[in-house]
Amino acid sequence: MPLHLATFFYDPDPSFGHDPRTFVAMMLAGFVVGIGGHIFRSKLAVALGIALIFLATFLLPLATNILEYE
């Protein structure tokens, strides 16, 4: 499989990617919920915080990029 030089150039097209502010806000909310769960010793809140962080940093960006390019 040959590598093409065009694959290494940055495309500043605004249609590429999504606004990261929603993902960052969701990640910060996950940290707040997780920290609150540790303070109040709630395993459910800690698990919810971890789930929010995982969703915001991996699953939702992946899903939005996959659905955009179908």
N, C-alpha and C positions, 0 to 999 in steps of 0.2 A: 504494500500500500504506500504510494508515494505521498510525501508531505508537500503541501502547496504553501507557498509563501503568503498567500492571501489569508490563510487561517490565523496568522500571527498579528494581523493588523486590528487595532481597536476600532470598533464601529460606534461612533457617537450618536447613532440614530436614537431618538427618544422613545421609539416604540420598543426598543430592546429592554427587557427587564420590567420591574414594577417599582412603585414608590416604596422604599424600605421603611418609611415612618410607621406604618401599621404593624409591620413585623417587629420593629424595635419596641414599640409601645406594648405589644403583646408579650414580648420577652421580659420587659421590665415588670409588667404586671405579674408574670410568673415568678420572678425573683421576689417580689413583695409578698405574694401569697405563700411561697415556700419559706421565706424568713418568718412570716407570721405563724406558719405551721410549726416551725421549730420553737418559736417563743411560747406558743400556747400548747405545745406537745400534741399536735393533731396530725396523725399520720395521713389522714385524708387530705388535709390542706397541703402537706409536703408533697404528696403524690400528685395533686392537682397542679401545684407550682412546677414540678418537674415536667408534667405533661404539657403545660402551656409553653414552657421554654423549648421543649422538643418540637412542638407544633410550629412555633414561630421561627425557629432557626433551621428546620429541615423540611418537615412535611408540607407546610403551606407554600413556601417558596418553590419547592419542587413541583407540587401540583399545579400551581399557577403557570409555571414555565412550560410544563408538559401540555396543559390544556390550551395554552396560547398558540403553540406551534403545530397543532393537529390539523 
